[in-house]
């Protein structure tokens, strides 16, 4: 468990597993401490199924969204009907794209979108750059970072296929910790720190 200290967070691991408490192997201790932080602060999608067993403090609104090369003539997602797009197959994006295609292409008498599954976001972007796909699907919130790394090669089109929220997950029986984290996050939002780092 990570507990808050100080005026704005300063969260640190506490009550770590026996490998840490026993003073065992330093590498094992370090690995466990890193695992604790990554587990706690990793982006976890808040959804109804997960809310059955955990409470969430959401810190990021996200959503799958179509994108094209900046130079593409495609302006509206409806232009993707009958075209090939790429997305990461291990995400919810293929199903969301198919649902969008059914509702917006097929129901309008247009050809459906063809989806090429990829193993990773960089592979999807490669498919788009090489012309094997006219568009990709990405978490719209990540596009600014991708463009900062790849020279503004892409632009988002249309609205998100779905709104999603990422959050820190807490055990249902740990309301004090959840509330302390939520209060700290709210302080960061109120004083502008959150906007500076997002």
LINMOSUL-V876950 format. One record per helix or strand of 2 or more residues. SS is the DSSP state (a for helix, b for strand). FROM is the first residue (numbers start at 1). TO is the last residue. If there is no record, write none. Layout:
SS_FROM_TO / SS_FROM_TO
//
This chain:
b_2_3 / b_12_13 / a_18_21 / a_26_41 / b_44_46 / a_48_51 / b_54_62 / b_64_69 / a_77_80 / b_84_88 / a_93_104 / a_106_108 / b_114_118 / a_121_129 / b_135_139 / a_140_150 / b_154_157 / b_164_171 / a_175_190 / a_193_197
//
